């Protein structure tokens, strides 16, 4: 169950001398929401506890509740991966939030068909931060499974934004990948945690065919122009 506090602006039931209803202070609102998420919520005889939230849900002030006990939810979260080496609470929340990202399941990719490759970086800059590679075979399969068309013709995107196991980022089409067994080459910078056994491959977004030329690419020239 998803719950949103985006428009949560409570006020007191008793009006003041001017006939206006005083709103809760920020601290009162924060304390109330905190207590709700800690205690859970009762809906039609079922008790729901805090489950998690994605990064986008954090910005929109919403989260997910699950009809399970707190211990069962903790066990479920731990089954998704190894988060024990993440000491920062903020970073841990962000990493677990990847599990709740809005993404479309496309296919399943066995772990042995994914190869880890190094980032291309210098001492002070990572040129491939969050950017991996995808084979033509898998890219075409994704295009087929996601029914990607432009003007009634099938096309294969050159870039996919993905969620796969403990990896997050984008993969670009690499037509030079010769090993037919390898479908993905993912970099260290894409790996956000470890120990995830789920082989579901999900697509968050993909590159699209432009319907019009970008204005900055157009140069208007007069027939009699000499430049």
C-alpha positions, 0 to 999 in steps of 0.5 A: 500500500502506498501512502502520501504525506505530500498534502498533509497539512493538519490544523486544530479543530478549534478556531482562534479569536479571529475565526481562523483555524491554526495549523500544526507547527512543523515539529508537530507534523514531523512528530506525527508522521514519524509516529505513524511510520513507527507504529504502522497503520490499521486499514480495514482490519489489517495492520500495515508497517513501513516497507520502504521508499524509492528516491523519487518517493522520498522527494514526493513525500510518499512511501510503501507500507506492507501487511507484514510484521516489522521482523518479517519486513526486515527479513525480506529486505535483507534477502534482497542483498547484503547491506551490512557494510553500509554504515551511513544511514542516509546511504543505506536508505538510498541503496535500499530505495533502489529496490523500490524504483519504478521500473518495467520488468523486461526479462531475466538475465543469468548472473553468469552472462554478466561481466564486471569490467573496470571503470575508465578513470584518472586520479580525479575523474571517472569517465564511465561513472555509472555507464556499462555496455549491452550487447546487440542481442540483449538490446534487440530482445529488450526492444521486442519485449517492450514493444518499442516502435517508431512510426510503426517500425521496430527500433533498438535504443542505443541507451537503456537506464536499468535496474539489475541485481545490485547494479544501477545506471545506464548501458550503451549499445556495444556492437563490438561485443564478440562473446555471444555468452556475455550480454552485459558488461557492468562497471564497479561504479554501477554496483551499489551493494552486493548479494542480490540473487534476483536476476530480474532485468528492469528498464527505467527508461531508454533513448528514443528516436527524435521526431524533430531536429534539435534547434541548435543543430539547424543553420538557416542559410539564404540562397545568396549567402556567401558564408 
